[in-house]
Amino acid sequence: MSTDETQVTALLPRDSRIALVGAGRMGLPISRTLVGAGFEVVVTDLRAEVAEAVAETGARWSAEASEAADGADIVITVMPGTPELQDLMAGSAPLLDALAVGTTWIDMTSASPLIMKPIQDAARARGVAVLEAPMGGGPAAAAAGTLRLFVGGEPATFRRVRPVLEAIADSEHIKLVGGPGLGYTAKLLVNLLWFGQAVATAEAMLLGQAAGLDVEALRALLADSAAGSEFLRHDLPRVLAGDYLPLFGLDRCTEELEAVTELFRTFAVPSDLSRVVTRVHQRALARFGPVDGELMAVALLEELTGTRLRSGSRKVV
């Protein structure tokens, strides 16, 4: 049996202590919802200036990750991306070394399964139970406790810590998708398809606008057709209003697409379209830099076309 399978399967008690590593735009609202659910929460971050904001969530502040993890039943990591997570867990002062036998590590970062596998394996070898639960949804969903979680790990560990997951996510959207690495993979595939829809939709809309179609009428027509999608119905209207979703950095979006590209190579799966989507985002990053905006690839396509997609717009002469 694996270490995870030998863990006690009883539900985690509400007086369990949680160490939360990462007090950014997602970590802070997650801290607040965990405290609101009755958990004792200790939060740490490299930036000491967030200590006051942490205190406002009702959690206790700790300046050191190893100190926060000391005595914790669960350690939750919410990092900006794979490089920061890798450095935290296995860098020059690895948090992994501070995790005691019997601790459960839940990672909520949208990370690379290839890079994280040896780190997860090392954690299990130390007697630490591991669960990955990358998030779907932004800061507003984190604040409301309605995130989506794509969980990978052992079923016994998943069942035991489910009360923690339900405190920060919609219970209907907490999915155990498979074993280790598959939570990360599922989240990356969701993002790949969403970014791919953004690029394909922007190109189609820009062509329609250049040909003389009203963009809002075209959007409604496409949304109600065989080509309809959640992106057309819910996300494109924000672009038409000039909103490129500044919830996350363009560099992070590109980083995740590059991680998917590496998965395609590893498993020898054809990836022509996916590589195009990645290249468009790489070009956008080179043009705009690491700005906030999940849909800045659309802004790049608009710039290359010489026009903006806006409600009421028609062909630019």
C-alpha positions, 0 to 999 in steps of 0.5 A: 500500500502507498503512504496515502492509502494507509492514512486514516480515512475519517473526516478531518475534524474542524479544529484541525490546524491548516498552514497556508503558504501564499497570501496573494490574490487567491491565497488571501480569500481562501484564508478567509473562507477557511477561517470562516469554516472554523479551521485554525489557519496560519498563513505565510508568504515571502512578502512580509508586507501582507501580514496585516492583510492576513490578520484581517482574514482572521488567520495568524501570520507566520514569517517563515513557511517552516514555522507555519508548517510546524504542527500543522495537520494540513499544509496548503500551497497556493503559488503563482506558478510552477517555478515558485512552487518548485523553489518552495518545496525543493529549493535551497530551503525546502519546505518539504523537509519541514513536513512531519510524517502524517501531514497532508500536503494539498497543492492548489497551484496550476502546476506542471505534473512532470516537474512536480512528480519527483517532488510529490514522490519525495513527499510520499516517501517521507510519510506525507500524504499528497493531494493536488487540487488546482483551481478553476475560478478567480479571486471572486470565486475564492472569496465566495467559496465557489471555486472548482477543484481538479483533484489528483491523488489517492481516494482515501486522502481525498475523502479525509480532507474533503471538508477542507475542500468544501470550505473553499469550493463548490461541492458539486465542482470538486472532482477527483479526476484520478491519481497523482498528476492527473489533477494538474493535467486536467486543469492544464487541458481545461486552460488549453481549450479555453485559450484555444477558444479565445484565439479561434473566436477572436480570429473569426470575429475579427474576420466577420467585423472586417467583412462588415458584420456587426460584432454583437449580432455575429456573437449572438449568431455564433453562440446559438449555432453548432459553434456555440460555447461558454466562451462565446456566451460569457467571456466574449461579451467582456472583450467586446466591452474592452475587458481582457480579464486582468485576473492573472498574468499573461506570463502565467497563462503562457507558462501553463500552455508551455507546460501542456506543450511539454506533455504533448511531447512526453506522450508523443501526441500530435499537437499542431493546433495547441502549439499555434495557441501557445505561440500566439500567447508567446508573441503576446507576452513578447509584445505586452510583457507580463501584464495582467490579462488572461485574454491579452492574446486577443489584444495582440490579434486586434493590434495585428488587424488594426482594429478592436472588437467592440459592440456596435463595430462594423468593418473599418474602412 
